[in-house]
Amino acid sequence: MRKVIIRLDDISWDMNFDKFDRIREILCRYQVSPIIGVIPENRDQKLAEYRNESDHETGIDEFWELMRELQDKDGWEIALHGCYHVYTTDEPGIMDINKRSEFAGLSYEKQRELIKKGRTVLERNGLKPIAFMAPAHSFDYTTIKALEDNGIYNITDGLAVYPYKQKGCVFVPQTGVQLKVEGLGYSTICIHVNEWSDDRFEKLDQFLSTHRDCIISYSEALRDYKEGNRIYWRAINLFYYIYFISRRRLSRIKHRFV
């Protein structure tokens, strides 16, 4: 049976709280504990504009109080979602998805500084990040080293079917944004709730009512990795990776001639 983790990106005090409240109500009603990417100190002006679309005004102190409540009472899990969420390079990083990054291409010292600052802000506000969630899915091997040196050993990302370890960090796959359950293995559904329309909330409600038994937490995926058949998982992951990369390259070649 396919196992699915729910992931919320771009969580900050200046997000659209009307939409966040809607998805919070749905997830809590089905007792789903997502992993949420909290931005320690948002400086992304594009994200900050979502606040203007919300009727619900929330101050910084109220935001951190809510995050602590979700973590401590509802079991929601926290990921460090960058530091400032500001893109400073055009490097796609390991994932090769988006040509923009807050981390990829920067020196080890600079990346370590950003991660340390971000983790300090979260912990000062009572949050315990268990994973790293790179803005734009863009990070490199230097990022992984900087994460380890800051005591973070898990990443919510990866082109695979099963969780795997690379360069000392455990990756829990994140391969799509569609609300669907297909095949075997694990997948993480990436949700940018600031951008959601009304119909997406309705589809989420329907999805959870049908597939609640498939939904697990990020920590449960980490536990499964420790207990799973890693040799089999590595073999399946290798096959999937080759298939995915080949399909991506063919798509890019086709795009050049269209």
Buried (B, 14 or more C-beta within 10 A) or exposed (E): EBBBBBBBBBBBBBBBBEBBBBBBEBBBEBEBBBBBBBBBBBEBEEBBEBBEEBEEEBEEEEBBBBBBEBBEEBBBBBBBBBBBBBBBBEBBBBBBBBBBBBBBBBEEEBBBBBBBBBBEBBBEBBBEBBBBBBBBBBBBBBBBBBBBEBEBBBBBBBBBBBBBEEEEBBBBBBBEEEBEBEEEBBBBBBBBBBEBEEEBBEBBBEBBEEBEEBBBBBBBBBEBBEEBEBEEBBEBBEEBBEEBEEEEEEEEEEEEEE
